[in-house]
Amino acid sequence: MYSKPLPFNRTVLGRVLHESLVKGVKKVTFKANTLTSQLNTNGLKTILKYQTVGSTRYFDVGGFPLGRLV
């Protein structure tokens, strides 16, 4: 357990914080997307699932299919 707060050196951006505020937004318009790479030489491809709210991307999960990481 930490006795001091961990340092944080950047501005916090995020849907979760904004939506959880008492007088926050009632509904957020977003678009879910998936990016898929081309197969590499050993037959693997990388998949990235993310959401876009305005011009901000929120990454949900990424990795290889077939039970490897996604």
Backbone as JSON Lines, residues from 0, in Angstrom:
{"i":0,"aa":"M","n":[0.84,-1.17,0.0],"ca":[0.0,0.0,0.0],"c":[0.9,1.24,0.0]}
{"i":1,"aa":"Y","n":[0.49,2.27,-0.79],"ca":[1.25,3.51,-0.87],"c":[0.78,4.49,0.2]}
{"i":2,"aa":"S","n":[1.74,5.18,0.8],"ca":[1.37,6.2,1.78],"c":[1.32,7.58,1.14]}
{"i":3,"aa":"K","n":[1.9,7.73,-0.06],"ca":[1.88,9.0,-0.78],"c":[1.21,8.78,-2.13]}
{"i":4,"aa":"P","n":[0.55,9.81,-2.67],"ca":[-0.02,9.67,-4.01],"c":[1.07,9.48,-5.06]}
{"i":5,"aa":"L","n":[0.78,8.7,-6.08],"ca":[1.72,8.53,-7.18],"c":[1.75,9.8,-8.02]}
{"i":6,"aa":"P","n":[2.9,10.2,-8.55],"ca":[2.96,11.42,-9.38],"c":[2.18,11.24,-10.68]}
{"i":7,"aa":"F","n":[1.57,12.31,-11.13],"ca":[0.81,12.31,-12.38],"c":[1.13,13.61,-13.09]}
{"i":8,"aa":"N","n":[1.72,13.53,-14.28],"ca":[2.25,14.72,-14.94],"c":[1.53,15.1,-16.23]}
{"i":9,"aa":"R","n":[0.27,14.78,-16.36],"ca":[-0.44,15.17,-17.58],"c":[-1.91,15.43,-17.28]}
{"i":10,"aa":"T","n":[-2.6,16.02,-18.23],"ca":[-4.01,16.31,-18.09],"c":[-4.82,15.03,-18.26]}
{"i":11,"aa":"V","n":[-5.78,14.82,-17.42],"ca":[-6.62,13.63,-17.5],"c":[-7.73,13.88,-18.52]}
{"i":12,"aa":"L","n":[-7.84,12.99,-19.49],"ca":[-8.91,13.04,-20.47],"c":[-9.62,11.7,-20.43]}
{"i":13,"aa":"G","n":[-10.93,11.7,-20.57],"ca":[-11.58,10.4,-20.63],"c":[-13.07,10.45,-20.48]}
{"i":14,"aa":"R","n":[-13.72,9.54,-21.16],"ca":[-15.17,9.41,-21.09],"c":[-15.6,9.01,-19.7]}
{"i":15,"aa":"V","n":[-14.93,8.05,-19.11],"ca":[-15.39,7.51,-17.84],"c":[-15.5,8.6,-16.78]}
{"i":16,"aa":"L","n":[-14.48,9.42,-16.65],"ca":[-14.51,10.5,-15.67],"c":[-15.64,11.48,-15.98]}
{"i":17,"aa":"H","n":[-15.76,11.9,-17.22],"ca":[-16.78,12.89,-17.59],"c":[-18.19,12.34,-17.37]}
{"i":18,"aa":"E","n":[-18.42,11.1,-17.76],"ca":[-19.75,10.51,-17.63],"c":[-20.12,10.21,-16.19]}
{"i":19,"aa":"S","n":[-19.14,10.05,-15.33],"ca":[-19.44,9.7,-13.94],"c":[-19.72,10.94,-13.07]}
{"i":20,"aa":"L","n":[-19.48,12.12,-13.58],"ca":[-19.75,13.33,-12.82],"c":[-21.25,13.51,-12.62]}
{"i":21,"aa":"V","n":[-21.64,14.04,-11.47],"ca":[-23.05,14.18,-11.13],"c":[-23.82,14.95,-12.2]}
{"i":22,"aa":"K","n":[-23.26,16.04,-12.68],"ca":[-23.95,16.82,-13.71],"c":[-23.31,16.62,-15.07]}
{"i":23,"aa":"G","n":[-22.76,15.44,-15.29],"ca":[-22.08,15.12,-16.54],"c":[-23.07,14.92,-17.69]}
{"i":24,"aa":"V","n":[-22.53,14.54,-18.8],"ca":[-23.31,14.33,-20.01],"c":[-24.26,13.15,-19.83]}
{"i":25,"aa":"K","n":[-25.49,13.28,-20.31],"ca":[-26.47,12.2,-20.22],"c":[-26.19,11.1,-21.24]}
{"i":26,"aa":"K","n":[-25.77,11.5,-22.43],"ca":[-25.51,10.53,-23.49],"c":[-24.28,10.99,-24.27]}
{"i":27,"aa":"V","n":[-23.4,10.04,-24.55],"ca":[-22.19,10.34,-25.31],"c":[-22.28,9.61,-26.64]}
{"i":28,"aa":"T","n":[-22.1,10.34,-27.74],"ca":[-22.1,9.73,-29.05],"c":[-20.7,9.21,-29.34]}
{"i":29,"aa":"F","n":[-20.62,7.93,-29.68],"ca":[-19.32,7.32,-29.95],"c":[-19.44,6.39,-31.15]}
{"i":30,"aa":"K","n":[-18.3,6.01,-31.68],"ca":[-18.27,5.05,-32.78],"c":[-17.24,3.98,-32.43]}
{"i":31,"aa":"A","n":[-17.65,2.71,-32.46],"ca":[-16.74,1.6,-32.2],"c":[-16.05,1.22,-33.51]}
{"i":32,"aa":"N","n":[-14.74,0.98,-33.45],"ca":[-13.96,0.68,-34.64],"c":[-13.02,-0.5,-34.38]}
{"i":33,"aa":"T","n":[-12.6,-1.15,-35.46],"ca":[-11.61,-2.21,-35.38],"c":[-10.6,-1.99,-36.5]}
{"i":34,"aa":"L","n":[-9.32,-1.98,-36.15],"ca":[-8.24,-1.94,-37.14],"c":[-7.59,-3.31,-37.17]}
{"i":35,"aa":"T","n":[-7.31,-3.81,-38.37],"ca":[-6.67,-5.11,-38.53],"c":[-5.48,-4.97,-39.47]}
{"i":36,"aa":"S","n":[-4.34,-5.49,-39.05],"ca":[-3.15,-5.43,-39.91],"c":[-3.21,-6.53,-40.95]}
{"i":37,"aa":"Q","n":[-2.31,-6.45,-41.91],"ca":[-2.16,-7.54,-42.87],"c":[-1.46,-8.69,-42.18]}
{"i":38,"aa":"L","n":[-1.64,-9.91,-42.71],"ca":[-0.94,-11.06,-42.16],"c":[0.56,-10.88,-42.3]}
{"i":39,"aa":"N","n":[1.32,-11.27,-41.26],"ca":[2.77,-11.2,-41.38],"c":[3.3,-12.54,-41.91]}
{"i":40,"aa":"T","n":[4.6,-12.7,-41.94],"ca":[5.19,-13.88,-42.58],"c":[4.85,-15.2,-41.87]}
{"i":41,"aa":"N","n":[4.55,-15.15,-40.57],"ca":[4.16,-16.4,-39.9],"c":[2.65,-16.51,-39.7]}
{"i":42,"aa":"G","n":[1.88,-15.75,-40.47],"ca":[0.43,-15.9,-40.51],"c":[-0.35,-15.18,-39.42]}
{"i":43,"aa":"L","n":[0.31,-14.34,-38.63],"ca":[-0.38,-13.6,-37.59],"c":[-0.78,-12.21,-38.06]}
{"i":44,"aa":"K","n":[-1.86,-11.7,-37.5],"ca":[-2.26,-10.32,-37.75],"c":[-2.58,-9.69,-36.41]}
{"i":45,"aa":"T","n":[-2.46,-8.39,-36.34],"ca":[-2.75,-7.64,-35.12],"c":[-4.12,-7.0,-35.26]}
{"i":46,"aa":"I","n":[-4.9,-7.07,-34.2],"ca":[-6.23,-6.47,-34.18],"c":[-6.26,-5.44,-33.06]}
{"i":47,"aa":"L","n":[-6.82,-4.25,-33.35],"ca":[-6.98,-3.2,-32.36],"c":[-8.44,-2.77,-32.36]}
{"i":48,"aa":"K","n":[-9.11,-2.86,-31.22],"ca":[-10.49,-2.39,-31.09],"c":[-10.47,-1.11,-30.26]}
{"i":49,"aa":"Y","n":[-11.18,-0.1,-30.75],"ca":[-11.19,1.19,-30.06],"c":[-12.5,1.9,-30.29]}
{"i":50,"aa":"Q","n":[-12.73,2.97,-29.54],"ca":[-13.9,3.81,-29.7],"c":[-13.43,5.23,-29.96]}
{"i":51,"aa":"T","n":[-14.21,5.97,-30.72],"ca":[-13.91,7.37,-30.99],"c":[-15.05,8.23,-30.46]}
{"i":52,"aa":"V","n":[-14.7,9.23,-29.66],"ca":[-15.65,10.22,-29.17],"c":[-15.09,11.56,-29.59]}
{"i":53,"aa":"G","n":[-15.79,12.23,-30.51],"ca":[-15.25,13.46,-31.08],"c":[-13.97,13.11,-31.82]}
{"i":54,"aa":"S","n":[-12.86,13.76,-31.47],"ca":[-11.58,13.46,-32.12],"c":[-10.66,12.64,-31.21]}
{"i":55,"aa":"T","n":[-11.2,12.14,-30.1],"ca":[-10.39,11.37,-29.15],"c":[-10.62,9.88,-29.32]}
{"i":56,"aa":"R","n":[-9.52,9.12,-29.39],"ca":[-9.61,7.66,-29.48],"c":[-9.37,7.04,-28.11]}
{"i":57,"aa":"Y","n":[-10.21,6.07,-27.77],"ca":[-10.07,5.3,-26.54],"c":[-9.82,3.85,-26.93]}
{"i":58,"aa":"F","n":[-8.65,3.34,-26.6],"ca":[-8.28,1.99,-26.99],"c":[-8.86,0.99,-26.0]}
{"i":59,"aa":"D","n":[-9.57,-0.01,-26.54],"ca":[-10.21,-1.02,-25.71],"c":[-9.34,-2.25,-25.53]}
{"i":60,"aa":"V","n":[-8.89,-2.83,-26.64],"ca":[-8.11,-4.05,-26.58],"c":[-7.33,-4.21,-27.87]}
{"i":61,"aa":"G","n":[-6.2,-4.87,-27.8],"ca":[-5.4,-5.11,-29.01],"c":[-4.55,-6.35,-28.83]}
{"i":62,"aa":"G","n":[-4.21,-6.98,-29.93],"ca":[-3.35,-8.16,-29.88],"c":[-3.63,-9.08,-31.04]}
{"i":63,"aa":"F","n":[-3.37,-10.35,-30.82],"ca":[-3.56,-11.36,-31.85],"c":[-4.86,-12.12,-31.63]}
{"i":64,"aa":"P","n":[-5.54,-12.55,-32.7],"ca":[-6.77,-13.35,-32.55],"c":[-6.45,-14.78,-32.13]}
{"i":65,"aa":"L","n":[-7.45,-15.59,-32.07],"ca":[-7.36,-17.02,-31.77],"c":[-6.86,-17.28,-30.35]}
{"i":66,"aa":"G","n":[-7.36,-16.49,-29.4],"ca":[-7.05,-16.72,-28.0],"c":[-5.68,-16.29,-27.55]}
{"i":67,"aa":"R","n":[-4.96,-15.55,-28.37],"ca":[-3.61,-15.17,-27.98],"c":[-3.6,-13.97,-27.06]}
{"i":68,"aa":"L","n":[-4.23,-12.84,-27.44],"ca":[-4.27,-11.67,-26.56],"c":[-5.55,-10.88,-26.65]}
{"i":69,"aa":"V","n":[-6.26,-10.93,-27.77],"ca":[-7.46,-10.09,-27.92],"c":[-8.6,-10.71,-27.16]}
